[in-house]
């Protein structure tokens, strides 16, 4: 009841009846890349986290099943059903691919097309694949799941009845890769908020040693955009040895990718953005030391669920100062041309590029 009260009190309110629409986005969180990819279409959005509530649907829900006011979880489920019923879309899309509830909707609305789009790297524990079993396939379904690569696509098909289409990252595909100019910048992609602070406190001094030796500039790209994160890096940077860039999130979809394109080498603690950088052809080093205190092997495995060795030319799973410096030296010295020649097949497999998300657009066009 308390949760329900906060939802109703603090949310943005809508009173008018939702319009009928051919396309409905399920869960409005971070859906801007979907809206940009499908900007020629009129799209309705269903918010499910209390950020926006339609009072017309609330009243309809209470009118049908008033007793659910005492059962908040069932009430919001019924709210979702009523919203879908009134909008009556042909296609329902989500960019939150790790919400198991979304995959239960196909059984209820069999005539509609359900599309899920992977928005981040997935892991074996504390994520969708850790919450499902083989038996879940009997109850979970989706018409199309758009995935980063063919190995993660196999996992979706293992747990969910669906057709998978490999497109890489929807968000990454929206930003044109800029020409690879010579650069003297090294970029660390922050994993702040994912139990990485202790590791980054040890790693950043090593990166600064390398940058001083090579006359490079260290940049750090924030993850959360919060003041706490800014303060964390300000404390580490009291002598102004590196430049910190706050994450622009939904304000500017292109900012992070443009910054990546203008750097010599990218450092990632197994972050999604690191794999997106790899897909853009950037020299990228994965220092996979952060298991997020969950004791799960997939968090420190290069491109899980693919099977790679514990160490490779551009990845490392054990913290070792000498090896970190050696990888930085070897990779930063490679020309972009040599890097591309040697690793193009690898990064095309891990994070392919589908410019402007043409595959998604084709499926939408055929389904309408």
N, C-alpha and C positions, 0 to 999 in steps of 0.2 A: 504493500500500500504506500509506503514511504517513497519507494522508487517511482511508482506511478504518479504520485503527487509532484515530485520533482520534474518528471517528464512534462506533465501538463502545465506546470507553473513557469518553467524556464525556457521552454521551447518557443520557436517562432511559430505563430499561429496562422493557419489558413482556414477560412470559413466556407468559401465557395466549393461546390462540388467539383472534383477533378474531371477534366475533360477526357472524353474518349480519345485514345491515341493508339497508333499502330505499334509504337515502341515504348517500353517502360524500363527504366533503370531501377533495379532492385538494390537498395542501399546507396544513398547519395554520397557516401564517404569517398573522397578522392576520385570522383567520377569525371573530372574535367578532361582527362585524356580521351575518354570515350566520347564525350560531347564534341571535342575537337575533331576526332576521327570521323564522326558522323554528322558534321555540322550542316549538311544539306537537309537533314531530317528534323522534323518537329518531334521532340522527345519529352515524355512525362517522367518525373522522378519521384520515386517512393523512398522517403527517408525512414529508417527503421531504428535510429539510435536516439530519438527524442529531440534532435536538433530542429525538426520541423514537424508539426502535427496538424492534420486536417480535421477540423472539428465536425465537418459534415460526416466524415467516415467514423469518427468517435461516436456521434449520436446514432448513426446507423447501426453500429456495433452494439451499443447499449440497448437500442430498440429491439434488436433481435435476441440478444442474450445478456440481459441486465445483470444476471448473477455473476458474470465474469468480472465485474468490478472488484470482486473480492479475490480474484485469481489473476494477478497482473500478467503473468507469462502467457496464459491462455487468452487473455484479453488482447494482447498485442499480436498474437498469432492470428486471431480472428480479425483484427484490424487490417492486417496484411491481406488476408483472404478477401475482405470486402473491398479493399483498395484495388486489387487486381480485377475483381469482378466488375467494378464500376468503370475502370479505365478500359477494360476488355482489349488488351494489346494482342497483336499477333506474335510479337517477339518480346521476351523478358531477358534483359542483360544484367549481369553483375560484374563489377571489377573487383569484388571481394571474393576471390575464388576459394578461400579457405573457410567459408561459412557452410557447414554441413546442411543446415536447414534449407538453403537454396535448392539443394539437389533433391529435396523431398517434394518440391512443388510440381515437378513434371507429372508425378503420379496423379495429382489432383486435377491438373489442367493439361490433359494429354494432347489436346488439339493445338496448344500453343508451342512456339519454338523457344527453348531455353538455351541461353548462351552464357558461358562463364569465361572470363579472361584472366589469366594468371597475372598478378600484379607484383609479386615478389618471390624470392627464392624460398622454396619449401624444404622442411626438414622432417626427420623421422620422429622427433619427439617435440612436444609442445606446439604442434602444428597439425594441419588437417590429416596427414597420413598417420600420425600417432593416435588420432581420435577415431579412426575407422577400422573395420575388420573386413575380411574377405566376404563375410555374409552380408555386409552393408550393401553390396551390389544389388541385392534383391529389392532393396527399397529406395536406393538413390539412383537418379538418372538425370541426364542433361543431353540436349541434342548435340551441342558443340562445346568443347573446351579448347580454347586457344592457349597454347603452351609455349614456354621458352624453347624447349628442345625435345627431341624424340625420346630421350630416356625418362624425363619427368612425365611425358605423355603416356608412357607405358604404365606408370604408377596410377595416373588418373583412371585409365581403363581397367586397372586391376580392382579398384575400389568402387568405381562409379560406372554405370552403364552409359556410355557416351562415345561420340566420335571426336577424335582429337585432331587439331590442326596446328602445326608448328609455325609460329610467326616471330619468335624472339619476344622482345618487350614492346608492348603497345606504346608505352610512354617514350621509349628510346627511338622508336620508328618515326616519331613526329618531328624530330630535329635533324636537319640536314647535317651531314658530317662536313666540317669545314676543312679546307686544305691543310695538310700536315706541314706546318712551317717548323723550322728549327726553333727549339725552345730551351730555355735554361731553368725551367720550373719543374719541381717535383710536387705532386699532389697526393696528400693523404686523405682518404675518404673516412670521415669520422664514423665510429660505431657507438658513439656516446648514447647511454641509456640502455645498452645491451650488455652490461657488466664488463665493459671494455676499458674502464678508466685506469685500472692498475696496469694493464698491458700498455696502454698508450703513454702513460707516464714513463715507462721504461723504453718504449720504442722511439718516441719523439727525439730524445737526446741523440740516439744513434743516427736518425735521419739528418739531424743538424750537423753531426760530425761529417757525414758524407757530403752534405751540401756545401759546407765550408771548404772541404777538400777539393771539390769540383767547381766551386764558385757558382753554385746553383742557389735558387731561392725556394724555400719550402712554403707550400700553401696547404692549408687545411680547410676542407669543405665540411661544414657542420651537417648534422643529421636531423635534429629535432626542431631547430628554430626557436628554442626556449632560452630565456635569460639564464637559467641554470647552466646550460651548455656553454653559453658565451662566457660566463664567469669562470667555469672550469678551465677553459683555454686561456683566458686572460691571466689566471694565476700561473699557468705554465709558461706564459709568454711575457713575463715582467721585464725582460731585456729586449723585447721586440725582435726576436730572431725569426719569426715566421709570420705570415699573413693569414688571418682567419676570415673565412667567408661564410656568412650565415646562409642556411638552406632557405631558398625562396619558395619551396613547396608549390602550392597552387597559384601563387602570385605570378610566377614565371616558369613555365614548363621547360623552357630551353636553357635556363641559366646554368644548371649543373653540367649539362652536356657540352655547352659552349666552353665552359671553364676546362673541362676534361680535354677537349680537342686542342686547347692551347697550351698543354703541358707536355713535357718530355716523357715522363714516366708516372704511372698511377700506382698508389699503394692502397690495398684493400684488405680488411680483416674479414674476408669471405662475405662481403656485402653484395646485395643485388646490383648496386650501382657499379661495383667493380666489374661484374660480368657484363654489364651494359657497356662499360668502357672497352672491355675486351672485344665485344661485338663491333664496336666502332673502329677496330683496328689499332687501338692504342696499346703501347707497351705497358702491360699491367702485371704487377707482382702481388700475389696473394699470400699474406702472412697469417695463416689460419691457426692462431694461438688461442682464440677466444671461444671456449665451449659454453659460455654464458652461465657457468656454474650449474649446468643441468646434467653434466656428465653424459653427453650424447655424442657419439662418434660423428654423426652427420654434420654437426656444427663445425667440425674442423677438417672435413673431407673436401678436397677440391672438387667442385662441380658435382656434389652429391645429387642424384643417386648414381651418377657415372662412377666407374671404378678406376681410380688413378692411384699411383703409388703415393707413399707418405711425403715424398719430396720430388720435385721436378725442376725444370729449368726456371720456371717463373712462379713456383709455389713452395711453401715450407710450412710444416705443422709443428715443429719444435723450436722454441725461442733460442736462437744462437746468434750472438752478435756478429761473429766472423762471417757466418753464412749469409746473414742479412746484408752486410756490407758488400760481400762478393756478388750477390744477386743484383744489388743496386748498380754496382760497377759494370757487370756484364751486360745487363739489359739496357741501362741508360746509354751505353756506348754504341749499341746497335743502331744503325740507321733505320728509319721507318721502312725503307724498301727491303732491307734484309729481314727485319722482323716479320713483315707481311709475307715474304717468300717462305719463311720457315714455319710460321704458325697460322697462316690463313685458314688452312683446313680445320685446325683445332678450334679457332674462335668462331668460324662459320658454323661449326657443329654445336658449340656451347651456347652461343647467342646470335643466331642469324638475324639479318635485317630484312624487314618487309616494309620498304619505304611507303609512308602514308597509309599503312595498314590496308593494303589493297585486298588481301585475302578476307579480312573481316567485312570490308565493304561489299565484296562479291557475294558473300553468304547472306548479308542483310538484303541486298538487292533481289536475290533469288527467292528469299523467304517472304517478301512482302507481296 
